[in-house]
Amino acid sequence: MLSLIVRVCLRHPGIVLLCALLLLGFGGATVVSARYDVFPEFVPPQASVQTEATGLTPEQVEALVTRPLETVINGANGVAAVRSESIQGLSVITVIFVEGSDPFRARQVVAEALSEAAGRLPAGVSAPKLSPLTSSTMDLLKIGFTSDRLSPMALRDLVQWTVRPRMLATPGVARATIFGGDQRRLEVRVRPTDLIARNIALSEVATAVQASTLVRGGGFAETPSQRILVEPTNGAVTAKSLSGALLPAASGLPVRLGDVADVVEAPAPKFGDALIMGRGGVLIALSSQYGANTLDATRAAEATLAELRPALEAQGVKIYPSLHRPANFIDSALRGIRTDLLIGAGMIGLILLVFLRDLRVAFIAFVSIPLSLLAALIVLDRMGQTINTMTLGGLAVALGVVIDDAIVGVENIVRRLREDRSESDRVGIIEAASVEVRAPVVYATYVLALTIAPILFLTGLQGAFFGPLAFAFLLATLASLAVAITVTPALSLLLLRRVRLHGEPGYLRKLKSLHARVLEPICARPRLVVAGAALVGVLALGAFLVFGSELLPTFRERHYVLQVNGPAGASMGWMRDLGARITKDLLAIPEVATVEQQIGRAEAGEDTFPPHRSEFHVELRPLGGAGEDRVLARIREVLAQYPGVQSEALTFLGDRISESLSGETAKVAVNVYGPDLDVLDRVAADVARALQSVPGAADVQVKAQPGAPTLKIVLDPDRMALRGVAPTDAYDAIETAFQGRTVAQVTGADRITEVAIVLPPELQRDPEGVGALLVRTADGATAPLSDVATIRLGEGRTVINHDGGQRRQVVTANPTQADVSGFVRDARAQVARTVTLPPGVFLEYTGVAQGQAAAARQILVNVAAASIGITALLVLAFGGGRPAGLILAGTPFALAGGVAAVALTGGVLSLGALVGFVTLFGIAARNAILLISHVDHLVSEEGQLWGLATVLRATQERVTPILMTALVTGLGLAPLALEAGQSGREVQGPMAAVILGGLITSTLMSLLLLPALVLAYRYPRGPTHERSRDAPAADRG
């Protein structure tokens, strides 16, 4: 089959060349139009359900809203996990679906489950809402607005009703969340004394407001020639017009709303706030749609902002357009990797020219790089995948294999042409030379595919990250094989048919002579060689046991997310003052460019923060990786200056990755499960103290802090019955006093304003005076609330967490060391020694370390399965088990260089480094297969006598391709390895370092160790006897 393909390509080289040019053109167009992102989608399909329960405490939200909804969602098809948070006035349930689920189908499953439960929720609770489907990274752009001219209410109106609709209409934007400013509402501030004097109830005020804001259709009038629409309206509803609304009065005299209340425009109660560069402002946070092109969506949003900028600046608004712009990291990462690939490709071209000494020959080998990589990119794009740092990393790692396919073919063609002096049948020579090496290359490619399979079939976060890398590597490898059997022979025929080739360079002849002198004594002592190689291999494998480990490195985004929490129950004003001071200190760091703070939560926002929790986004100026570490240390020093404040600092992507693993933003999370919240709080405090004593612990905190001040009002049924007070009247009075009772909406041309009944502000600010609130009795009189209720100050909770329907408290930490797994081992031991768990309480460790352990287990199982497949394939290729044993026996020695690279770069084994080892194994096995196949070819096809001379010749003829492959692979990956700490190379850098180190030992194995093993063990009883049952099947294809 291979012979036929090569023969057809040599008969029609022009058509092959045309197809190659079409591939280059189509690939270039694909590069321009492809979707780009920083990473693949690494968060499993999930849906977020938000249910507003205005005024309810966390305990009430948990019991009345969260639990009923969890019950129906847990039973839905395909649900993998359910987490929830219940805070004051809001329930948020995160539903995580099994991996591989269709996200749109998953949302439909949740919607169907919710439709059953919505009708069973208490009165006053809004219908559950599904949040928009967003990408894994979620954030697209954060834009800040401040103004010295506009009031906070006017600025909020401008952003909410002008900027936000335009942003939501931008392609790729899923959600636009607003923090800060004052949200406008009409307040009917009733005066309790006037209501009592006129014997008017709050319910009657609500009825009057609703009647005054009522909108009804009037239908139409039909005339003989026209249909005229009838539009009854109250006109523009303003504070002044609403004051004239009529109320019922016992005296029969007309009473207007203004007689018992002040109607004013005022800010609605805040769920959250925002500070921009330390001053009050409005923040709009844009989230990207699932599957959107982040770069295109960012540019589209910025174009929309540019259109709005003149009108906003004319009103005195200052715009901060990129308080957080994830596209910066994508641009930097992709630009860096592209540059590294181009530099590597240039160095590869130089090496090819030096070794091959002919521009045409070097061009034939080099052209396989763009053809193979573009073919892989086309397939990735057509399969709907984004072009990201992981897919580009896979292509970068594949460079060595891609060029090796071409080198093996071209070098053999050139060598055979040099040997043939007649120049009579160059077509036949090129065909024979191409087929001669192609069969073993095919088997070597199959082995390489099986080698990368353990990475390709990873699941979870690690699979989402490294699966696309492995897939891109595999596509490029298969594409290079196709190019090698089609384009390479055709180009060789077109460019070398009538060209007299130069002889082998003198330095290569000297190098081969030196190699022969070194190899001969090694081959004479195979047992000593085996013993030495085995010792090195054992030491290399043993080093894996002492290395530290991490799942993913710290990403160099030039952006940090700071979680800063005040004492439980801290007010919004207290958090604003704290935020202004922290912002001032952060901006004093020269490398900090911008700082914004989000306090509490936004209406319909993703986060469920109470007012005492806040999040800072700190953008840095351009600087290197080591500089970012220094800035992070200074940021932590700033936060440590504020006693009584809990804080943690992470990169944005670190925050998102940790949250996808454990539901928490920190790298390490200890979940404390149990039925009693007070017991959970005590155990969590003990766990936190234990974690703080572990070396390397930072940002240790209990996430759901207890002790929030609570005003408990317990209605007494007996006293209420005695005074004739209805529970509804009592609840209305309490809601009106503090939350405000929303009774209507006023619609304008482009906006909606809520109308609420409230008490005057001075009464709202006096919780101790709640007992004086008057409620209506059965006889029309009034009674103070204290007559029918017990009122006391106490403590409560700001948030109640569930996981899988069970209550949980969470303790988090961020180790300062790279070896997160080692930190978790120490933490487990410390907690086991110092913390006693009450009955019914248990702990669960989640986060990065658990993700890494799961990845290691999966890789171990996958590698075991792949090893069986590789062994079977090698036995099939060579017709026996001895060659397979020789190939596998040398691989531990080949990996030793990679082990040394890990040791020299910090001794921490990341998942990227593991991928490097897997790739290195494939490269070493590939070289071994080609060498043994060539030895077999010389014996079986060319009739060489078995012995040292044959092994030396086979090895000498493989010196040039082996050295060229090692050099071009090493030089191609060197830029990635040298810039491991820069944006976009954080994962690929350690992987490239491992491969670079391993190339040294794998080359020594191929050129020195393996020949000695082949001489001693390939045909121990003579080639004739061995060939009868162990024929080199790899050379018969």
N, C-alpha and C positions, 0 to 999 in steps of 0.2 A: 504493500500500500504506500509506504513512504517513498519507495523507488518510483512508483507511478506518479505521485504528486511532484517530485523533483523533476522527473522527465517532462511532464506537461509544462511546468514553469520554464524549463530550459528551451522548450520548443516555441513558447510564446512570451519571451521576456518583455516585449513592449507592452503587452496587455497587463502583465504583472506590475510593471513600472507605473502604468496609468492608474491601476487600482491603488497602488501605494500613494500616489499623488492625491487621489480622491480622498483617501483615508486621512492624509495630512490636512487637507482643506476642511473636511467635515469635522475633524478633531479640533482644529483651530476655532471653528464656529461654535463648537460645543463649549470650549473653554470660555469664550466670551459670554455665552448665554446661560451657562449653568448656574444653579443655585449655590450660593456660598454661605457657610456658617462656621462658627468656631469649632463646634463638636457635632457629632451625630445626635439625634434625639435619644437622650439617655434616661429620661424619666419614663416609667411604664405608663400605659394608658390609665388615666384617672379622671375623676370628676369631682368638683367641689360644690357642695350644696349649702347655701346660706339661707337662714331663716331669721327674719327680724322679729323679735319679741319685745317690743318697746316697754321699758320700765321693769322687766322681770330681772331678778337677781340671778347670778350664775347657778345657784342651787335650783331655782325654779325653772330656769331654762333647761337644765340637765333633766329634771324629772318630767317636765311637761312637753318639751320639744325634742331634745336630742335623743332620749331613749326610745320614744315611739318611732322616730324616723330610723334610728339604727336597727331596730327590730326588723323592719321591712326591707331595709337595704342589705343587711347581712344575709338574707335568704335569696337575694337576686343571683341569677345565673352568671358565673364567670367572675365573681368578686373574690379577690385575693386577700384584701385587708381593708379594714375600716377604722379610721382614726377620727376623733372629734374633739372640738374645744367648745365649751360653754362659757360665755362671758356675759356680762350684764347687757341684756337686750339683744343678744345674738347667739345663734347656734351655727357652727361651721363644721360640716362633716366632709372629710376627704375619703373618697372611695377609690381604692387602687385595684385595678383589674389584672387578671393573669397576663403574663408576658405574651406578646404577640396579638393581643386582642385589637380589634378594629376600634379606634377611639370614638368614632361616631356611633357605632352600634352599642358601645359601652354606655355612652350617654343616654341612648334610648332606653336601655335596660334600667338605668337609674330613674329616668323620667317616669317610666311605667310604674315602678315601685312607689315613687313619691305621690303619684296621682291617687293611690289607694289610701295613703296616710294623711294627706293634706286635710281632708274633711274631718279627721278626728282630732285636730289640733285645737287648743282653747281659743275662745273668742279674743280678738285683739291681736292674735299672732298672724303675721303675714304668710302668704303662701310660700313654700320653699322655692328657691330659685337656683338654677344651675349657672355657675359662673362660666364665662366664655372659654372655649378651648384655646389654650395657649401653648407656646413652644416650651422646650425643656428649660432654656435659660430665662424665659418669661420676659425679663426687662428688655425693652427696645430703646427707650430714651427717657430721661428725666429732665424736664425743663422747668426752670424757676422764674417767677415774676415778682418784682417788687416795685413800689411806687411811693414817691414822696408827695404826689399830688392827689391820688385816689385814696379813699377810705378802704379799710379791709373788706367792707361789704361790696363796694363798687368794683374793687379789683377781683373779688371772687365772682361777681356777676359777669365781668368781662371774660374771665377765663372759662367759666362754666357754660356760658351761653353763646360765646363767640369762638373761642379757641377749641374747646372740646368737640363740638359737632364737626368742625373741619378735620380734626385729627382722626376721629372715628371713621370719617369717610375716606381716609387715606388707605390705599391698598396695603395689606399686610398688618394693619393695626387691629388687634382684637379687643382691647380695652383701654380706656383712658380714665385713670383714677385721680381724683383731686384731693389734695391735702391743703389745709390752711385757709386763711381768709375767714370772713363771716358769711354764712349762708343766710340769705334774706328770708324773713317770714313776717306775716302780719300777726301781731299779738293783741288779743283782746284781754287787757289786764283788768280783771274784775276787782271791784272794791267790796270786800266782804260786808262792811258796815252798810253800804248802800243796798246791797242785795237783801240784807236782813230787813232793812227799813221798808223796803217795797215788797217784801215777801216773794222774792223771785229766786228760783232754784237754778243751779248751774245747768241742769238739763234744758231749762227753758232758754237760757242764753245760747246754748249749743243749737237749739232748734231755730232760733232767730238768725244766727249766723249762717246756718245752712240754707235757710230760705232766702237770705239776701244774696247768696252766691250761687243760687241754683241756676242751672242752664238747661233749657228744654227746647226741643224743636217745635216749630209751629206748622210744619207741613208746607203746603203750597196752595195758591189760588189759581184756578184754571179759568182763563178768559178765552173768548173765541180765537184769539190770535197768539196768546202768550201763556206761558206758565210762570207765575211769579212766586218766588220763594218767600215764605213768611219767616222772619227772624226775630222772635221776641228776645229782648236782652235787658239787663239791668244797667247797661252802660259799663264804663270802666269802674271796676271795684277798687276803691282806694281806702286808705284809713279814714279819710273824712266821710266818704259816702257810707262806709260800713258803720260809722258812729250813729248814723241816722236810722238804723234798722229798728223797727218797732218790737217791743217786748210785751207780753201779756202782763196785766197788773190787776191786783185784787180790787183796787179802788175804781177801776173802770176808766181812769184817766190814762192817756197815752204816755208810755214810758219808752224813751229811746235808749239804744245801747250805750250811747255816750253819757247817759245819766247815771249808769252804774259801773262803767268801765272806761278805761282809756285805751283807744285803739291806735297802735303805733307800728311802724316798721322797725324791727329789731333783729339782732342775730339769733338764729336758732341755737339750741344747746349743741355743744361741740362733741363729736366723737374723737377728733384729733386736730392736730395743728401742724404747721411747718415753719421752719426757720431757714432762710436762704442767706448764707454767708453771715449768720448770726443775727439777722433781723427778720421781723415778721414778713411773710409773703405768701404766695400761692405756688404750690408745686403740682405739676401734672405729670403723672407717671404712665408712660405708654407701654403696653404689653404686645408682643408679637403673636400673630396667629400661628397655629400649628402648621408646620410645613412651609411657612413663609420664608422667602429669601431675606435674611436679616439685613444684609447690606442694602438691597434695593428698598426694603421697607424703611430703613433708617433714612436713606437719602430722600425718599418720598415725603416722610414726615418733616424733614428739614426744609424741603422745598415748600411745603405748606406753611411752615413757620415763617419762611422768608417772605411769602406773599402777605402774611398778616403783620409782619414786623412794622412797616411804615405806619399803619393805623394804630398799632399798640404804642409805639414810641411817641406818636403825636399826642397821645393822652397821658404822657408822662410815665410810661411803664418801662422799666429796665428788664431786659430779658437775659437769662443765663441759659444758653441753648443746649449745653451738654454737661449737666451736673453728673450724669452717668450715661455713657455712650458705649455699650458693649461692642459696637462695630469697630471702635478703636483697636480693641484687642484682636478682633478678626482681621482687620487690615494689617496690623503689625505682624500677626502670626503668619498669615498667608504670604505676605510680602517677604518675610524672613525665610520661610521654607522654599518659596519660589527662587529666591536669591541663592539659597544653599544648593538647590537642585541645579541651577544654571552654572554656579561655580563648579559643582561636582562634575557636571557634564563637560565643561570646558577642560577640566583637569583630566577627565577620561579621554577626551579627544587628543590631548597632548601625549598621554601615555601610549595610546594606540599608535600615534605617529612615530614616537621614539622606538617602540618595539618592532613595528611592522615596516618602518622605513619607506613607506610608499603612501602618498596622499590618497590614491584611489582605494587601496586596501583598507586604510584607516577609515575612509568615508563609508565603505561597505559595512564595516563593523559598527561604526557610530550611528548610522541611520536607523539601526534597530531600536535605539533608545526612544526617539520621538514617536516612531510608529507603534511600539509596544505600549508606551505610556498613554498616548492619545487613544488607542483602541480600548484600553482599560477605562479611561475617563468617559468615553462614549457609552460603554455598557453601564457604568455607574449612573450616568445621567439618565439613560433610558429606563433604568430600574427605579427612578424616582429618588435616588440618594443625593444628598448634598455633597459638594466638594468642600472638605473641611480639613483641619490639621491632621486628623487620623488617616483619612484616605491618602492625603499627600505624603504622610509619613510612610504608609505602606508602599507607595510608589518609589519613595526614596530608598527604602530598604531593598526593594526589588531591583534597583539599578545593577547590582553585582550580578544577579542571575540573568537579567536581560542582556547585559553585555557579554556574559560568559557564553550564552547560546550562540551569539554572533561570532565571538572569538574562536570557539571550538570549531565552528564550520569554516570560517574564513582562514584560520591558521592551517587547518588541514588541507584546504584547497590550495593555498599558497605553497605549502610544503610539497604537495604532490606535483604541482606545476613546476616547482624548482627541480624536482627529481627527474621530470620528463624533459629531456633535451630536444626531442624531435619536434614538439609544438604542432604535431599533426592532428591530434584529436582532442582539442581542449574541452569540447563539449562533453565527451565521454569521461575525461579526467575529472572535470568539475562534478559531473553526476556521481561518479564512483566515490570521489572524496566526500561529497555531501552525505551520501547514503552510509558510508563507512562509519561515521561517528554519530549518525543521527539516531540509530536504534538505541544505543546505550544512553544517549541524551534524553530520549523519550522516557525510558525507565527511570532515569535520574529525576526527571520532572515529576513523574508520578510519585516517587518517594518524597520529593519536596512538597508536593500537594498534601500527602498524608502527614508530613511533618507539621505543616501549618494548620491542619485540621483541628488540633486541640484548641487553638485560639479561635478559629472560625466558629466553633460550636459552643463557646462560652455563653452563659446566660446571665441575666441580671445586669447590674450596672457595668460590670467588667465586660460582659458580652456586647453591650451597647457601645462601649468605647472602643474595644479592640477588635470586635467582629468586622467592622468596615475596614480597618487596617489590614486584617488578614485577607479579606475578600479582595481588596485592591491589589495586594501583593500577589494573590493567586491569579487574578485576571491578567496582571502584567506578565507573570511568568508564562501563562498559557499563550498569551499574545506573542511573546518573544519566541516561543517554540514555533508558532505558526509563521512568524516572519523569517525564522532561520531556515525553514524548509521550503519557503516560497520566494521571498524577496532576495535573500542572501545569494542563493545560486543564480537567480536571474541577473542581479547586479554584477555578480562576479563574471558572468558570461559577457555582459555588455561592456564592462570596464577593463577586464583582464584578458580578453580573447587574443588581442594582438600586442600585448604589452610584455616586454622582457622584464622579468622581476629581478630585483637586486638579490644578491646572496644574503645569508644570515649575517647580522651585524657582528663585528669582531668581539664586542663586549659580551654578547650572548654566548659566543663560542667559548670565551674564557670562563664565563660563569658556569656553563655546562661542564667544562673540564674540571673546574673546582668542585662542582657538585658530584661528579663521578669519583673524584679522589676521596671525598668525604663519605660517599655512600658505600663504597666497596668495603671498608673495614666495619661499617655498621651492619651490612648484610652478613658479614662473617661471624657476627656475634648476636644472633637473633634472640637468644634467651636473655642475654643481658639487656638488650633493647626492650624486650617485653617486660622485664622486671622494672626497669626504670620508668617506662611509660605507665605501667600499672600503678607504681608509687605516685607518680604525678597525678594520674587520674583519680586515685583514692583521695589524695589530699584536696584536689579540686572539688570532688563531690562532698567531702567532709566540711569544706568551707561553707557550704549552703546552710549547715546547721548553726553556725555562729554568726551569720549575717543578720543584721536587723532587717525589718521589712516595712514597706508602706504600700498602700493601694495605688495612690496617685500622688504625684509631687505637688508642691505649692505652685500655683499658676501665677505668672508675672503679668498681671493685668493693669498695673498702676492704678488700682482702685481697691479700696477696703470698705467693708461693711462693718460698722460697729453697733452692737446691741448694747444699749445703755438703759438700765432699769433703776428707777428711784425706789424708795420705800413703798411697800404696798399701800395703796390709798392716796399716794401723792397727787396733788392737784395738777391741772393742766398749766396753771400759771407757774407753779414751782418747777415743773419740768422745762418750761420755756426759759426761765431764769438760769437753770442749770445748763441747758443747751447753749445759751448765749455765752456763758463762761467757757464751756468746753470748746465751742467753735473758735473763740478768740485764742485759746491756747493752741489749738490745732493749726490755725492759720499762721501762728508764729513759727511753725516748722517750715524752713525755706522750700522744701520739696513739695509741700502741699499746695495745690492749685485752687481747689474749691471744696466747700463743705456745705452740705445741707442736712437738715434734721427733720425726720418725720415722727411726730408724737402721736401715740394712740393709733387709731385706725381711721381709714376713710370710709365714707358711705359706700357700701357694696364693694369694699376693697378686699384683697386677698388675705391680708394679715388680720389676725384677731387680737390686736394689742389693746389692753386697757390703757387709761391715760398715763399710768406711771411707767409705761414701757415706751421706748423710743428707739429709732434706728437712724444712724448717721451714715451718709455716703461721702467718702473722702476720696477725691480724685487727685492723683499725683502728677507732677510734671514729668516729662520723659527722663528716665534714668535706668541704670542697669539693674540686674537681679540682686546683686549684693546691696546696692543702694536701697532697694525696696525693703530688704530685711532690716536695715538700720532704721528706716522710717517707721516700720512696724514696731520696732522696739521703743522708739520715742513716743509713738501713739499710745502704747501700753503704759509708758511712764506718765503720760498726761492723764490717762484715765485713773491710774492708781492714786493720783493726788486728791481724789474726791471720796472721802470715807462714806460708808453707808450706801454706796452706789455699786451695783453689780454690772459687770461689763464683759464683753468678749469682742475680739477683733479677728475677722477672717477676710480672705479675698471673696469677691462676689461669687465666682465659680465654686470655690470651696464651700461657701454657704449653700449653694444650690445642690451640690453633690452630696453633702452631708445630710441635707434635708430629704433628698430622695432615698437615702439609705435608712434613716431612722425617724424621719419626721421632725428632726431637730437640726438646727444650723451648725452645732458644734461637731467636732470630729469624733468625740466619744460621748455616748449617752448611756446612762444607767437608768432603766425604767424600774420603778418600784410599784408593784401591783398589789392591790388589796381592796377590801370593801369599805374600810373606815378611813375617811379623809384625814382625821386628826392623827391616826396611827401612821398613815402614809407620810404626813408632814414630819413626824418625829424621826421615822426611819430615814427619810430623805436627808434630813439635817445631819444625821450620823454618817451617812454615806458621803455627803459633801465634805465633812471634816476628815474622813479617811482619805478621800481623793486629794485634798489639799496637802496631805503629808507625803504624797508620792512625789519623788524627784521628777522635775520636768512638767509638773501640773501648772496650768494657767487657765484663767477665765472660769474657775470652778463656781458654779451657781446652781441653786434650786430654781427651776424655771417658773413654777406656779407658786409664788410667794404667798404664804398665809398671813393673816393679821390685818387685812384691809378693814378700816373702820366701817361699821354698818349701823344704821338706825333701824331697829326692829320695831315694827308696829303690829301688835297681835290683837286682832279684833275679838271681843268677848261676846259670844252669841247671847248669853243671858242678859247682859247689860244692854245690848242692842235691842233685844226684844222688849225689855222693860221701857226703854225710851222711844221705841218705835222707829228705830233707824234702820233703813235698808242697807245691806252690804254694798249695793251698787253706789249709793250716795256717798258712802264712806270712801270707797275706792276712787270715785270721781274727784272727791275733795283732795285726796292725797296725790293723785296723778296731776291735777291742776296746779297744786302747790309747787311741785318740783320739776316734773318732766314737761308739763304742759300737755294739754289734751288737744290733739289735732282733730278738727271737726270738719274742715272744708279745704278746698283748693281754689285758687284764683288763677285763671289762665290768661296770659297775655299773648302778644303776637308770636313770640318765640320762646316763652318761658312759663314756668309754673311756680306759683308761690303758695306755700301752705299757710293756712289760717289756724291758729291755736289759741285756746283759752288758758290763761295763766294768772297767777297772782302777781302783785307788784314785786319788783326785784328785791326790795328790802325784806319782804317776807320769805322769798325763796332762799335767801342767804342765811336764814336763821333756823337750822334744823331743830334746835331745842324748843322753838316756838310752835312746833307742829301740833302739840297738844291743844293749842288755842284755836286750831282750825274749826270752823263751824260747819256742822252737818245738819240737814233738815230732819225733823222728827215727824211722826205720823200725824200729829195735830197741827202741823204747819209751823211750829216753832223751830228753834235751832238749839243745838247742844254742842259744846266743845268736844273735839275728838277724844280728848283724854277721859271723858265720861264713859266711853264705850270701848276703849282700847287701852292696852298696856304698852307703854312706849319706853324703850331703853336703848342705850348705846351699847354696841357689842363689836365682835370681830367676825369677819367672814372671809370669803375668797374672791379673788379677782377672776380666776379661771379654773375650770375643772376639766381635766383631760381624760379621754377614754382611748383605749386601743383594743380593738376586737370586742367592744362592748364592756370592757373592764375599766374600772377607775385606775388611773396611774398618776404618779408623781415622777418628775424627771429631774435627774441631776446631770449636768453637762460639764465637759472640760475640753480644753484644747491643748494637747501636749506641745511643748516647745521643741521637742526632739523629732527627728524624721521617723524614728522607729516607733510608730504608733502601736504596733502589735506588742512590742516589749513594754510599753507604758501600760497597756491594758492588762498584761500578765501581772505586772507589779500591783496594779490597782485591784485586781481580783484578790490577790493574796492579802493585801492590806485590809480590804473590806471584810474578807472572811475572818481575819484575826480580830477586828475591832467592832464589828457590827453584829448584834444579835437580832435575828428576825423573829417577830411575833408570829403566832399561828395565823395562817391564812395570807401571809405576806411573802412574796417572792420577788427576786431580782432578775432582770434581763439586760445583758450588755449588748448594745447596738452601736452602729456607726461604721467608721472607716475600717477599723480592725476586723470587724465581723465580715464586712464585704471582702476584705483581703483574704481572710481565712476561707471563705466560700470560693473565691477565685482559685486559691491554691488547691483546694480539694477537687474542684472541677478540672483544673489543668492536670492534676495527678491522674485522675480517672481517664481523662481524654488521652493523655500521653500513653498510658498503659494500653488503651485500645489501639491507638495509632501505631505503637511499637509492634503489636501483633500483626497489624496490616502491613507495616513496612517489612518485617521479617518474611511474611508470606510472599510479598511482592519480589523481594530479593531472591528468595528460593526459586520462585517462578522464572525470574529473569535469567538466573545463572544455572538453573537445572539442578541445584543442590544446595545444601546448607552451609558448606564451608566458606564460600565467598561472602555470604551474609554475615557469618560470624566474624570474618576478617574486617568487614566494613564497620560493624557495630563495636568491635573491640577497640578500635582506635578513637571513637568519638569522645570518651571521657578526657583523653589527652587533648583533643581538639578544643574542648570547652575550657581548658585550664586558663587560656589567655583571657577569656571573658571573665572568669572568676577573679583573676588578677586585676582586671579593669574595675570591677565592682569594689574590690578592696582598696584600690588607689583613689577611688572617687567617693569615699565615705563609708563603705561597708554596709550600705543599705540597699536591699534588694527590692526594687519596685516591680510592679506588674509589667512596666515597659521593659525593664531589664530581663524579666522572664521571657517575654516575647523575643527579645534579642537572642537568648540562649536557644530557644526553639528554632529560630531562623538559622542560627549558627550550626546547629546539628544538621539541618537540611543541606547547607552549603558544604559541610565536611563530608556528609554521605554522598553528595553529588560528585565531588572530586574523587572519592574512593571508587565509586561505581565506574567512572570513566577510566581510571587507571587500570583497574582489574580487567575491565572489558578490553582495553587496548592490549594488555598482556595476552589475554585469551585470543585476541585477533591475530597477533603475531605468531602464536603457536599453531592455531587451527587453520587460519586462512593463508598465511604467508610461509608456513612450514619452518619457522624458526625452531632451533633446538632449545629444549627447556634447560635453563641454567641462569647463572648470574648475568651473562652477556645479554640475554633476552630481556631480563628484568631491567638491566641498566638502559638498554635501548628504549624500552617502553617508557621508562621514567624520564629519560632525556627528551623524548619526543613530547612529553607532557609538561616539561619544565616551562616552556614559553607560555602556553595557555594558562597554566596554574598561576605563574607569577603575574601575568597580565591581569587575570581575574582578581587576584588578591590586591594588586595595586589599584586597579580602577575601582573596585568595591571600596577599598579603604579610603582612597582620595574622594570618592563620591560621597561617602558618609562623614568624612572628616569635618566639614563645615557644621553639620548637625551636632556632632560630638563636642566640638570646641565651643559651641554656643548653647550648651545644654541649659544654661540658666536664663536664657532670653525668651521673649514672648513666642509661643508657638512651638518651642523645641523642648518644653519641659518633659514631655513623655518620650519623644523620639530621641532626645539627647542621651539618656542612659541606655536606650536600646542600641543606638549607634556606637556608644562606647564599648558595650559588650561585644558587638560584632567586630569592631576594630581590634580589640584585644584578642579575640578568638581567631581572627584571620592569621595572626602570627603563628599560633600553635597549630591551627588546622593546616597551614601551608607546610610547616615542619613535618606534620604527620603525613601529608600527602607525598612529600618529596624525600623524606628520610625514614620515617617509622614504617609506613605502610609497605614500601618496597621490600624491606627486610622481612616483614610478616608474610608478604606474598611469596617471596623466595623460599621461606622455610615451610609454609603451610598450605600454599595453594595446590601444589602437586607433590605431596610428600612421598608417593609411591610411583612417581613417574607420570608424565603427561598422557601417555597412551592409555594406561590403566584408568586414570582418573577421567579422561574424556569419555570413556565408554558409559559412564553413569552420571557424569557431572559436567556435561557439555555447556559451553558458554552461550546459553540461549540468547543472551543479549546481543550477540553479534550475528544472529541468524536472521534478524528482521530486516 
